[in-house]
Amino acid sequence: MSQRVVSTMTDLCELHGGGWMLIRCANGLCKRMRVFEVREIRDHWRKRRWSDRWKDVPEHFRCALCGSRPQHPEWIASRRDIGAVGAAEAYLAPHGIDPRAWALAGPDDRERLIKARR
């Protein structure tokens, strides 16, 4: 049996039902991180006609505090594993959204910020 190679967020959603992705700031001093739901980001990128390839993910994020691009994303399968990585701070914003507004926004406000970019 051959294993299917997961190269896009769509592949993750089809094989595993989605999950979460952990994005870490590439700046070693900053150490900010953020967890996003894979389905939510994939759907947002589909509407914008962006590539959902896993290797293209860092191109669409920027740290709200230091401005650097993140490292490669990490996939998190289970919701309970999110707390284990310590990603409570939300400083990495999707492309086109003001990073400082994203960092200060709650879940409902973030949804509004995404809809405002459409």
C-alpha positions in Angstrom: 0.0 0.0 0.0 1.3 3.4 -0.9 0.7 6.4 1.3 -0.8 9.5 -0.2 1.5 12.5 0.0 0.0 15.5 1.8 1.1 18.6 -0.1 -2.0 20.9 0.3 -4.4 22.0 2.9 -7.2 20.3 0.8 -5.3 17.0 1.1 -5.2 17.4 4.9 -9.0 18.1 5.0 -9.7 15.1 2.8 -7.5 12.6 4.7 -7.8 13.8 8.3 -10.8 16.1 8.4 -8.8 19.2 8.8 -6.9 19.8 12.0 -5.0 22.9 12.9 -1.7 24.5 11.8 0.8 26.1 14.1 2.6 29.1 12.6 5.8 30.2 14.5 7.6 33.5 13.9 10.9 33.0 12.3 12.6 35.7 14.5 14.4 33.8 17.2 13.9 36.6 19.7 10.2 37.1 19.0 9.0 33.5 19.5 5.4 34.4 18.8 3.1 31.7 17.5 -0.5 31.2 16.4 -2.8 28.3 15.7 -5.3 28.4 12.8 -7.9 25.9 11.8 -6.8 24.4 8.5 -10.4 24.4 6.9 -10.9 28.0 7.8 -7.7 29.2 6.2 -8.2 26.9 3.2 -11.7 28.3 2.5 -10.4 31.8 2.9 -7.6 31.2 0.4 -10.0 29.5 -2.1 -12.1 32.6 -2.2 -9.0 34.7 -2.9 -7.8 32.1 -5.4 -4.5 31.6 -3.6 -2.5 28.3 -3.7 -3.3 26.1 -0.7 0.0 24.2 -1.0 1.6 23.6 2.4 4.9 25.0 1.3 3.2 28.4 0.3 1.7 29.0 3.8 4.5 31.2 5.2 4.1 33.6 2.2 0.7 34.7 3.5 1.6 35.5 7.1 3.6 38.1 8.8 4.3 38.6 12.6 2.4 41.5 14.0 5.2 42.5 16.4 8.5 42.1 14.5 7.2 41.9 10.9 9.1 38.8 9.9 7.7 35.9 7.9 7.0 32.7 9.8 8.8 29.4 9.6 7.1 26.4 7.9 3.8 25.4 9.5 3.3 22.4 11.7 0.1 20.3 11.5 -1.7 19.6 14.8 -4.2 16.7 14.5 -6.0 17.0 17.9 -7.5 20.0 19.6 -6.1 18.9 23.0 -2.5 19.1 21.5 -2.9 22.9 20.9 -2.4 23.8 24.5 0.7 21.6 24.7 2.6 23.7 22.2 1.9 26.9 24.2 0.3 28.8 21.3 -1.8 31.0 23.4 -0.6 34.3 21.9 -2.1 35.2 18.6 0.3 37.6 16.9 0.6 36.2 13.3 -2.1 37.6 11.0 -3.4 36.4 7.6 -2.1 38.3 4.6 -3.9 41.5 4.0 -5.2 42.0 7.5 -3.6 44.5 9.8 -1.4 42.4 12.2 -1.9 44.7 15.2 -5.7 44.6 14.8 -5.6 40.8 14.4 -3.5 40.5 17.6 -5.9 42.6 19.6 -9.1 41.1 18.2 -11.3 38.4 19.7 -12.7 35.4 17.7 -15.8 37.4 16.5 -13.7 40.4 15.7 -11.3 38.3 13.7 -14.2 36.9 11.6 -15.2 40.5 10.9 -11.6 41.4 9.9 -11.6 38.5 7.4 -14.9 39.4 6.0 -13.8 43.0 5.6 -10.9 41.9 3.4 -13.2 40.1 0.9 
